[in-house]
Amino acid sequence: MSSVSVSRIREEEIPACARIMAENSLWQHYDVTYESALARFQNGYAEQATIFIAHEGEEVCGFCWVAEKGAFNRSAYIMLIGVDPLRQSRGIGKILLEETEKYLATKSVDVFLTVSDFNKGAQKFYSGMGYKTVGEIPDYVKPGITEIIMRKVLR
Ligand SMILES: CC(C)(COP(=O)(O)OP(=O)(O)OC[C@H]1O[C@@H](n2cnc3c(N)ncnc32)[C@H](O)[C@@H]1OP(=O)(O)O)[C@@H](O)C(=O)NCCC(=O)NCCS
């Protein structure tokens, strides 16, 4: 793997993020299309959302979208993290999340996220990164899917 760098999103990177989101089978469960993902990233960018991008060389290979006080208007919240399906399990997500956490640690003592009950791979990824399950919300984003709530103390 060539070196991975992480920086804030630039406008021209929005289509690559939408493609990564639309091509991940996870979000196909939530009926995400390229067009809906594109609109979501365009709106987020316009609202100056905090979105980090992982690059491998010059190419966009992942994104992590966070809200500094997105959990209970108190703690940081990871809204979305995704790596290009063709480049998963090569250490990119770990670098992306570590860099995002360094930033969040300047804003919050802890960070929360939710992960789908069926998404065992992401649950293992988060456990390995130090996240602990603290609860669950049945039928939250979509009927029939339970969102597992995870938390990590950053400092
Ligand atoms: C979850 C995701 C962001 C992880 O990124 P990644 O680049 O594939 O993960 P990494 O290669 O950095 O893996 C880091 C660690 O997590 C583990 N891990 C990652 N994906 C895993 C999986 N599917 N199953 C088991 N372990 C996994 C790795 O084994 C690795 O462990 P190690 O450090 O002990 O070797 C990425 O796979 C992805 O985009 N998945 C689809 C979208 C998604 O589920 N997002 C999360 C929504 S809540």
The ligand as an ORCA input file, in Angstrom:
! r2SCAN-3c Opt
* xyz 0 1
  C     -15.418     -0.663      8.257
  C     -14.341     -0.045      7.354
  C     -14.432      1.497      7.413
  C     -12.954     -0.504      7.858
  O     -11.962      0.014      6.993
  P     -10.827     -0.959      6.404
  O      -9.851     -0.132      5.681
  O     -11.501     -2.066      5.662
  O     -10.207     -1.539      7.766
  P      -8.648     -1.778      8.129
  O      -8.022     -2.539      7.022
  O      -8.029     -0.480      8.499
  O      -8.780     -2.714      9.393
  C      -8.399     -2.319     10.692
  C      -8.638     -3.479     11.634
  O     -10.037     -3.806     11.662
  C     -10.241     -5.168     11.269
  N     -11.333     -5.254     10.329
  C     -11.646     -4.379      9.353
  N     -12.695     -4.817      8.640
  C     -13.015     -6.031      9.168
  C     -13.981     -7.013      8.847
  N     -14.852     -6.834      7.829
  N     -14.035     -8.140      9.591
  C     -13.171     -8.341     10.614
  N     -12.208     -7.438     10.974
  C     -12.148     -6.313     10.254
  C      -8.981     -5.560     10.532
  O      -8.750     -6.949     10.646
  C      -7.903     -4.749     11.186
  O      -7.436     -5.392     12.343
  P      -5.875     -5.404     12.705
  O      -5.469     -3.957     12.903
  O      -5.823     -6.216     13.958
  O      -5.209     -6.019     11.524
  C     -14.490     -0.514      5.871
  O     -14.348     -1.910      5.809
  C     -15.792     -0.118      5.215
  O     -15.873      0.930      4.575
  N     -16.824     -0.957      5.340
  C     -18.101     -0.704      4.671
  C     -18.802      0.500      5.251
  C     -19.017      0.327      6.746
  O     -19.382     -0.737      7.233
  N     -18.824      1.448      7.476
  C     -19.064      1.475      8.890
  C     -20.469      1.866      9.091
  S     -20.918      1.983     10.779
*
